Amino acid sequence: MPQTHPAIDHPAPTTAPPAPPTALSLEERLAFINAAMSVRLDEAKVAYEVNTAHIPTEPLDLADVVAGPLDTGPAPLPQLYPTPVAAVLQRAHHRLVSGGWCKDALVDADGARCMLGAIRAEARGNSGLEAEAVTVLMDAIRRKFGDDVDSVPRFNDSWANGRIPVRMVDQAANLADARGL
């Protein structure tokens, strides 16, 4: 049978080997990562808005959230313990609560005191009373934290905030009262 179409010679397809990938510079990689993270953050933002759209919200009154000292003057001193050492420790606790706690100094520039500074101020120059109060405080600290604590100043300065040191002065006042000191 005769051929009705002339034969067309098609060249064989040539496949060149793929070019090796070029390494990206640090700036290019960071730009790609930045773009990818921006997309992910935008998606997360939309998802958050969709997921929380049904939650009713009311305006927030900062007075309900912010709790700070009221400007009503100094807080009244609670009823003192009848024993002298317990009374000194209780006054020292009150001084720390109302005047502030500090570390690395007996008294800081703002007038806040460390545990020993508060006891010294409340002993009012009576070194024997001060020494007894510090001894009871060390007993209270060692009851709670073990015998590794070697001094009140070192214990005081090992805390980032005054919550625990102030509490320990209060517990020492209770201990002194229980001992009749």
C-alpha positions as CSV (number, residue, x, y, z in Angstrom):
1,M,0.0,0.0,0.0
2,P,1.4,3.3,-1.0
3,Q,2.1,5.9,1.6
4,T,-0.2,8.9,1.5
5,H,1.8,11.0,3.8
6,P,5.4,11.7,3.4
7,A,7.6,10.4,6.1
8,I,8.7,13.1,8.5
9,D,11.8,12.5,10.3
10,H,11.4,13.7,13.9
11,P,14.6,14.2,15.7
12,A,15.1,12.1,18.8
13,P,14.2,14.0,21.9
14,T,17.3,15.2,23.7
15,T,17.2,15.2,27.5
16,A,20.0,17.2,29.0
17,P,20.9,16.2,32.5
18,P,19.4,18.6,35.1
19,A,21.6,21.4,36.3
20,P,22.9,20.9,39.8
21,P,21.1,23.0,42.3
22,T,23.0,26.2,43.3
23,A,23.5,26.8,46.9
24,L,21.6,29.7,48.4
25,S,23.3,32.4,50.3
26,L,22.5,33.0,53.9
27,E,20.5,36.2,53.0
28,E,18.5,34.3,50.4
29,R,17.7,31.5,52.9
30,L,16.7,34.0,55.6
31,A,14.4,35.8,53.1
32,F,12.7,32.5,52.2
33,I,12.3,31.6,55.9
34,N,10.9,35.1,56.6
35,A,8.4,34.8,53.8
36,A,7.3,31.3,55.0
37,M,7.0,32.5,58.6
38,S,5.0,35.5,57.5
39,V,2.5,33.3,55.7
40,R,2.2,31.0,58.7
41,L,1.7,33.9,61.1
42,D,-1.0,35.4,58.8
43,E,-2.8,32.0,58.7
44,A,-2.5,31.7,62.5
45,K,-3.9,35.2,62.9
46,V,-6.9,34.4,60.7
47,A,-7.5,31.1,62.5
48,Y,-7.4,32.8,65.9
49,E,-9.9,35.4,64.7
50,V,-12.2,32.7,63.4
51,N,-11.9,30.5,66.4
52,T,-12.5,33.3,68.9
53,A,-15.2,35.3,67.0
54,H,-18.0,33.7,69.0
55,I,-16.6,34.6,72.4
56,P,-18.3,37.7,73.9
57,T,-15.8,40.2,75.3
58,E,-16.3,43.2,77.6
59,P,-14.0,46.1,78.0
60,L,-11.4,45.5,80.7
61,D,-11.3,47.8,83.7
62,L,-7.7,48.0,84.9
63,A,-8.9,48.7,88.4
64,D,-10.2,45.1,88.5
65,V,-6.8,43.8,87.4
66,V,-4.1,46.0,88.9
67,A,-3.7,45.5,92.6
68,G,-1.2,47.8,94.3
69,P,-0.8,49.6,97.5
70,L,-3.5,52.1,98.3
71,D,-2.5,55.7,99.1
72,T,-4.2,55.6,102.4
73,G,-1.1,56.1,104.5
74,P,0.8,53.4,106.5
75,A,-1.1,50.3,107.3
76,P,-1.9,49.9,111.0
77,L,0.3,47.6,112.9
78,P,-1.5,44.4,114.0
79,Q,-1.8,43.4,117.6
80,L,1.7,42.7,118.8
81,Y,2.8,39.5,120.4
82,P,3.3,39.8,124.2
83,T,6.9,38.4,124.1
84,P,9.7,40.8,123.1
85,V,11.5,38.6,120.5
86,A,8.2,37.7,118.8
87,A,7.1,41.4,118.9
88,V,10.4,42.4,117.2
89,L,10.0,39.8,114.5
90,Q,6.3,40.8,114.0
91,R,7.3,44.5,113.6
92,A,10.1,43.5,111.3
93,H,7.6,41.5,109.2
94,H,5.2,44.5,109.1
95,R,8.1,46.8,108.1
96,L,9.0,44.4,105.2
97,V,5.4,44.3,104.0
98,S,4.8,48.0,104.2
99,G,8.2,49.4,103.5
100,G,9.5,46.9,101.0
101,W,12.1,44.2,100.8
102,C,15.5,44.4,99.2
103,K,18.6,42.2,98.8
104,D,22.3,42.9,98.8
105,A,22.0,45.8,101.3
106,L,20.5,46.4,104.8
107,V,18.6,49.3,103.4
108,D,18.4,50.3,99.7
109,A,18.0,53.8,98.2
110,D,14.2,53.6,98.4
111,G,14.1,52.6,102.1
112,A,13.3,49.0,101.5
113,R,15.1,46.6,103.9
114,C,16.5,43.1,104.0
115,M,15.4,40.7,106.7
116,L,18.4,41.6,108.9
117,G,17.9,45.3,108.3
118,A,14.2,45.1,109.3
119,I,15.1,43.2,112.5
120,R,17.9,45.7,113.3
121,A,15.6,48.6,112.9
122,E,12.8,47.1,115.0
123,A,15.2,46.1,117.8
124,R,16.0,49.8,118.2
125,G,19.6,49.4,119.2
126,N,19.1,46.4,121.6
127,S,21.8,44.1,120.3
128,G,20.7,41.2,122.6
129,L,17.1,41.4,121.4
130,E,18.4,41.6,117.8
131,A,20.6,38.5,118.3
132,E,17.8,36.5,119.8
133,A,15.5,37.5,116.9
134,V,18.1,36.5,114.3
135,T,18.6,33.1,116.1
136,V,14.9,32.3,116.1
137,L,14.8,33.4,112.4
138,M,17.6,31.1,111.6
139,D,15.8,28.2,113.4
140,A,12.7,28.9,111.3
141,I,14.7,29.0,108.1
142,R,16.5,25.8,108.9
143,R,13.3,24.0,109.8
144,K,12.0,24.8,106.3
145,F,15.1,24.8,104.1
146,G,17.5,22.5,106.0
147,D,20.8,23.0,107.9
148,D,22.7,24.1,104.8
149,V,21.6,27.8,105.3
150,D,24.5,29.5,107.1
151,S,23.3,33.0,107.6
152,V,20.3,35.3,107.4
153,P,21.9,37.7,104.9
154,R,22.9,34.9,102.6
155,F,19.4,33.4,102.7
156,N,17.9,36.8,102.1
157,D,20.1,37.5,99.1
158,S,19.5,34.2,97.5
159,W,15.9,35.2,96.5
160,A,14.8,37.2,93.4
161,N,11.8,38.6,95.2
162,G,10.8,39.0,98.8
163,R,7.9,36.6,99.1
164,I,9.7,33.8,100.8
165,P,12.0,36.0,103.0
166,V,9.1,38.0,104.3
167,R,7.1,34.9,105.0
168,M,10.0,33.4,106.9
169,V,10.1,36.5,109.2
170,D,6.4,36.0,109.9
171,Q,6.9,32.3,110.7
172,A,9.8,33.2,113.0
173,A,7.5,35.5,114.9
174,N,5.1,32.7,115.4
175,L,7.9,30.4,116.5
176,A,9.2,32.9,119.0
177,D,5.7,33.4,120.4
178,A,5.3,29.6,120.7
179,R,8.6,29.4,122.6
180,G,7.6,32.3,124.8
181,L,10.6,34.5,123.7
